[in-house]
């Protein structure tokens, strides 16, 4: 089994992608999304905009809900992941 990615590793990977690469933002999102929710590459690579089905911001929180349609290669998954803004400013927490 492979070890999960660490935040430091993901930052190093993203920073190694040249800024002129038009797909850098997409790749950065995929790496960070996987890091925060533990999703595998096969799951994240199948995400589409419509999978983000809920976004709400109030005075204290930002909540984003994403539907994972593919999990571990199975296309009939319907798993929801909720991200909430981290009050300490360290990023999103699941």
JOBEL-V82646 format. One record per pair of residues at least 4 apart in sequence whose C-alpha atoms are under 6 Angstrom apart, sorted by the first residue. I is the first residue (numbers start at 0). GAP is how many residues later the second one is. If there is no record, write none. Layout:
((I & GAP) (I & GAP))
This chain:
((13 & 14) (23 & 4) (28 & 4) (33 & 4) (33 & 5) (40 & 4) (42 & 27) (42 & 28) (50 & 15) (50 & 16) (51 & 13) (51 & 14) (52 & 12) (52 & 13) (53 & 10) (53 & 11) (54 & 8) (54 & 9) (55 & 6) (55 & 7) (56 & 4) (56 & 5) (60 & 24) (61 & 22) (61 & 23) (62 & 20) (62 & 21) (63 & 18) (63 & 19) (64 & 16) (64 & 17) (65 & 14) (65 & 15) (66 & 12) (66 & 13) (67 & 10) (67 & 11) (68 & 8) (68 & 9) (69 & 4) (69 & 5) (69 & 7) (70 & 6) (81 & 12) (82 & 10) (82 & 11) (83 & 8) (83 & 9) (84 & 7) (85 & 5) (85 & 6) (85 & 7))
